[in-house]
């Protein structure tokens, strides 16, 4: 029996496809929900850092935001997963995929904070001043006027962050999460063949990245058309 036949036998007859589907689902949920959390946290941290010189309270929050980004950008995602799984969530009964979602969201937030800070600073300062003259508070002007424009400016960078998150989910198994990598590793261990499962795993990631890249480019084109109109 060839290696490919052995892989197909386990895939079709012993429920390997179920494990792969579970891993694919967890991988996509971790990447997409993690990015949503990251954008929410990153936008808040970016606004705090931009407003850090407004008053003493804003300056304190700015220091906290800087500390947050330093910690999550300065430590490996694997270490963060292990700390949350074995230390912070040790006595908390939370499904492991959602542990991974939270950790990836916090990790992404640290990177998105810098992306969004650059996006906010790329928006003309007059936009913020115009909002303030219309009676909006600083946070309201940021949320309603500046941040939507900033997100448009950083769509390519957010797309790259999503792709990076998708590939980084391959370490989610460190907190007992069945992701794509863990699913194919289980098949490799069951069949005692590592070549075919990992080649197919690489193809899976490659196709997913191609699809995400195409989706990001489509969003960029639509945004450019809407701006021309």
MARSE-47664 format. One record per residue (C-alpha): residue in three letters; x, y, z negated. Coordinates in steps of 0.1 Angstrom, whole numbers. Layout:
<site ala; <X; Y; Z>>
...
# end
This chain:
<site unk; <0; 0; 0>>
<site unk; <14; 34; 11>>
<site unk; <17; 63; -13>>
<site unk; <-11; 82; 4>>
<site unk; <-33; 51; 2>>
<site unk; <-25; 47; -35>>
<site unk; <-34; 84; -41>>
<site unk; <-66; 81; -22>>
<site unk; <-76; 49; -41>>
<site unk; <-72; 66; -74>>
<site unk; <-89; 97; -61>>
<site unk; <-120; 79; -47>>
<site unk; <-124; 48; -69>>
<site unk; <-111; 59; -103>>
<site unk; <-126; 93; -106>>
<site unk; <-95; 113; -97>>
<site unk; <-117; 137; -78>>
<site unk; <-136; 146; -109>>
<site unk; <-104; 156; -127>>
<site unk; <-93; 176; -97>>
<site unk; <-127; 194; -95>>
<site unk; <-125; 201; -133>>
<site unk; <-90; 214; -129>>
<site unk; <-99; 236; -99>>
<site unk; <-129; 251; -118>>
<site unk; <-108; 259; -149>>
<site unk; <-80; 274; -127>>
<site unk; <-105; 297; -109>>
<site unk; <-123; 307; -141>>
<site unk; <-90; 314; -160>>
<site unk; <-77; 335; -131>>
<site unk; <-108; 355; -123>>
<site unk; <-122; 360; -158>>
<site unk; <-86; 367; -170>>
<site unk; <-83; 395; -144>>
<site unk; <-116; 410; -154>>
<site unk; <-105; 411; -190>>
<site unk; <-72; 424; -179>>
<site unk; <-87; 452; -159>>
<site unk; <-110; 462; -188>>
<site unk; <-81; 462; -214>>
<site unk; <-56; 476; -189>>
<site unk; <-79; 505; -180>>
<site unk; <-85; 514; -216>>
<site unk; <-47; 512; -224>>
<site unk; <-39; 533; -193>>
<site unk; <-63; 560; -203>>
<site unk; <-50; 560; -239>>
<site unk; <-14; 563; -226>>
<site unk; <-23; 591; -202>>
<site unk; <-41; 610; -230>>
<site unk; <-13; 603; -254>>
<site unk; <-1; 639; -258>>
<site unk; <-36; 654; -263>>
<site unk; <-36; 652; -301>>
<site unk; <-21; 633; -330>>
<site unk; <-48; 605; -330>>
<site unk; <-43; 600; -292>>
<site unk; <-6; 598; -298>>
<site unk; <-10; 571; -323>>
<site unk; <-32; 550; -300>>
<site unk; <-7; 557; -272>>
<site unk; <21; 541; -294>>
<site unk; <-2; 511; -301>>
<site unk; <-8; 507; -263>>
<site unk; <29; 509; -256>>
<site unk; <35; 482; -283>>
<site unk; <8; 460; -268>>
<site unk; <23; 462; -233>>
<site unk; <58; 457; -246>>
<site unk; <48; 425; -265>>
<site unk; <28; 408; -237>>
<site unk; <52; 418; -210>>
<site unk; <83; 410; -230>>
<site unk; <73; 374; -239>>
<site unk; <67; 344; -216>>
<site unk; <31; 334; -210>>
<site unk; <39; 299; -222>>
<site unk; <50; 312; -256>>
<site unk; <18; 333; -258>>
<site unk; <-3; 302; -251>>
<site unk; <15; 282; -278>>
<site unk; <13; 310; -304>>
<site unk; <-25; 314; -298>>
<site unk; <-32; 277; -296>>
<site unk; <-11; 265; -326>>
<site unk; <-11; 296; -348>>
<site unk; <-40; 320; -342>>
<site unk; <-66; 296; -331>>
<site unk; <-54; 266; -352>>
<site unk; <-84; 267; -375>>
<site unk; <-109; 281; -350>>
<site unk; <-130; 257; -329>>
<site unk; <-128; 273; -295>>
<site unk; <-128; 254; -261>>
<site unk; <-92; 253; -248>>
<site unk; <-101; 267; -214>>
<site unk; <-115; 298; -231>>
<site unk; <-83; 300; -252>>
<site unk; <-64; 302; -219>>
<site unk; <-89; 328; -205>>
<site unk; <-83; 351; -235>>
<site unk; <-45; 347; -234>>
<site unk; <-43; 352; -197>>
<site unk; <-66; 382; -200>>
<site unk; <-44; 398; -227>>
<site unk; <-13; 391; -207>>
<site unk; <-29; 405; -175>>
<site unk; <-40; 436; -194>>
<site unk; <-4; 445; -202>>
<site unk; <5; 445; -165>>
<site unk; <-28; 461; -153>>
<site unk; <-22; 489; -178>>
<site unk; <9; 500; -159>>
<site unk; <-9; 495; -126>>
<site unk; <-39; 516; -137>>
<site unk; <-17; 542; -152>>
<site unk; <0; 547; -119>>
<site unk; <-34; 547; -102>>
<site unk; <-48; 573; -126>>
<site unk; <-18; 595; -121>>
<site unk; <-22; 593; -83>>
<site unk; <-57; 609; -86>>
<site unk; <-55; 647; -83>>
<site unk; <-56; 663; -117>>
<site unk; <-82; 688; -104>>
<site unk; <-107; 659; -103>>
<site unk; <-105; 656; -141>>
<site unk; <-106; 693; -146>>
<site unk; <-137; 696; -124>>
<site unk; <-155; 670; -145>>
<site unk; <-146; 688; -177>>
<site unk; <-159; 721; -163>>
<site unk; <-192; 703; -155>>
<site unk; <-195; 695; -192>>
<site unk; <-182; 659; -193>>
<site unk; <-160; 648; -222>>
<site unk; <-125; 636; -215>>
<site unk; <-135; 599; -218>>
<site unk; <-167; 604; -197>>
<site unk; <-147; 622; -169>>
<site unk; <-122; 594; -169>>
<site unk; <-148; 567; -167>>
<site unk; <-171; 584; -141>>
<site unk; <-146; 602; -119>>
<site unk; <-110; 592; -123>>
<site unk; <-110; 555; -129>>
<site unk; <-132; 546; -99>>
<site unk; <-108; 564; -76>>
<site unk; <-78; 549; -94>>
<site unk; <-92; 514; -89>>
<site unk; <-95; 521; -51>>
<site unk; <-59; 532; -50>>
<site unk; <-46; 501; -68>>
<site unk; <-67; 473; -51>>
<site unk; <-36; 458; -34>>
<site unk; <-17; 457; -67>>
<site unk; <-48; 441; -85>>
<site unk; <-49; 416; -57>>
<site unk; <-13; 407; -63>>
<site unk; <-20; 404; -100>>
<site unk; <-49; 380; -93>>
<site unk; <-26; 359; -71>>
<site unk; <1; 359; -99>>
<site unk; <-25; 349; -125>>
<site unk; <-38; 320; -102>>
<site unk; <-3; 306; -99>>
<site unk; <5; 312; -136>>
<site unk; <-25; 290; -146>>
<site unk; <-3; 260; -139>>
<site unk; <10; 264; -175>>
<site unk; <-25; 264; -190>>
<site unk; <-20; 227; -200>>
<site unk; <2; 239; -228>>
<site unk; <-30; 247; -247>>
<site unk; <-46; 214; -237>>
<site unk; <-65; 229; -208>>
<site unk; <-71; 207; -177>>
<site unk; <-61; 230; -148>>
<site unk; <-51; 220; -113>>
<site unk; <-15; 212; -123>>
<site unk; <-26; 190; -153>>
<site unk; <-52; 172; -130>>
<site unk; <-26; 163; -104>>
<site unk; <0; 154; -131>>
<site unk; <-25; 129; -146>>
<site unk; <-30; 113; -112>>
<site unk; <8; 112; -107>>
<site unk; <12; 95; -141>>
<site unk; <-16; 70; -133>>
<site unk; <-2; 60; -99>>
<site unk; <35; 63; -108>>
<site unk; <40; 83; -77>>
<site unk; <49; 120; -80>>
<site unk; <55; 129; -44>>
<site unk; <21; 128; -28>>
<site unk; <1; 143; -58>>
<site unk; <25; 173; -61>>
<site unk; <27; 179; -23>>
<site unk; <-11; 180; -23>>
<site unk; <-11; 203; -54>>
<site unk; <12; 227; -35>>
<site unk; <-11; 227; -6>>
<site unk; <-41; 235; -29>>
<site unk; <-23; 265; -44>>
<site unk; <-11; 276; -9>>
<site unk; <-47; 275; 5>>
<site unk; <-61; 293; -26>>
<site unk; <-35; 321; -23>>
<site unk; <-42; 325; 15>>
<site unk; <-79; 328; 7>>
<site unk; <-74; 354; -20>>
<site unk; <-49; 374; 2>>
<site unk; <-76; 374; 30>>
<site unk; <-103; 385; 6>>
<site unk; <-81; 414; -8>>
<site unk; <-73; 426; 28>>
<site unk; <-111; 425; 36>>
<site unk; <-119; 446; 5>>
<site unk; <-91; 471; 15>>
<site unk; <-105; 474; 51>>
<site unk; <-140; 480; 38>>
<site unk; <-128; 507; 14>>
<site unk; <-109; 524; 42>>
<site unk; <-140; 524; 64>>
<site unk; <-162; 538; 35>>
<site unk; <-137; 566; 30>>
<site unk; <-137; 575; 67>>
<site unk; <-175; 577; 66>>
# end
